[in-house]
């Protein structure tokens, strides 16, 4: 009886994976959270990075990927988007352009 129950549980889990695209025990991550994670990874900053840390990391990355240095416009746009996503995540008005 226990074997049948385990097989049924496994079958339900596989069906859930096929329908939902993830295992039942996996945490669902929003698209915004994924974008923030990718932006942090691209700029190389931690979750608690300050506005100054984000801007410094962005400037460093831009210096590497600028078209004048052998990079591409797409890389520059990606770096700018990563900076904007992370600045928007800062609490309060700290992430808004022009805020000091």
N, C-alpha and C positions, 0 to 999 in steps of 0.2 A: 504494500500500500504506500509506503514511504517513497519507494522508487518511482511509482506512478506520479506522485505529487511533485517530486523533483523534476521529472521529465516535463510535466505540465508547466511548472514554473519556468523552466528553461525555454520551452516553446513560447510562452507568453512574452518572455524577455526578447526573444529573437523577433517575434512579430512586432513588438513595440519598436525595436531598432529599425525594422524595415519601414514602418509607418512614420515614426517621428524623426528618424535620422540620427538618433543618439540612444545610448543605453538608458534605462530607467533611473539608474543611480548617478548619471552624469548631470552636473549642474548646468542649467540652461544659461547661456551667456548672451546678452543682448548685442545687437550690431554696434551700438555705441560703445559698449565695454570692449568689444573686439577692436574697434578703431583706436580707442585710448591705449590699449595694450600694444598694438602695432606702432603707434606713435611714440610711446615710451621706449620701445625696443629700437626704433629707427634713430631716435635722438640720443639714446643711451642714458636716459635719466630715470631716477627712481620715482615711485608713486608719490612721495612727499616733496618732489622738486618744487622749488620756488619759481616765481616769474623770472628772476635773474638767471637761475640755473637753466631754465628752458631756453631763454634767449641766447645764453652763452653756448649751449649745446647746438642750437640752430645755426648760429654764426660759424661754429666749428665745422658743422656738416656742410654748410653752403660753401665754405672755402675749399672743401674737397670735391664737391660735385658740380661746381659752377662750370658752365660751358667753356669759359676762357681757360679752365684748368683741365679740360678733357672730359668733363661731365656732360650731361644732357639737360635740356629744358625740363623734361619729364622728372628728372631727379630733383631739380630745384623746386618744381611744383609740389612734389611729394613731400619734400622737407618743409615747405611753407605750410602745407595742409597739416602736417604732423604738429608743427608749432601752434597753429591756430586751434587744433583740437585740444591740445594740452592747456593752452591759455584759457580756453572756454571752460575747462574743468576746474579751474582754480576757484576757491570759495569767494563769495562776495563779488565786489566789482574789480577785484585784483586782476582778472583775466580780460577785462574789457580794454579795447584800444584807448589810449590816452589817459588811462587811470594810473595814478602814481601812489 
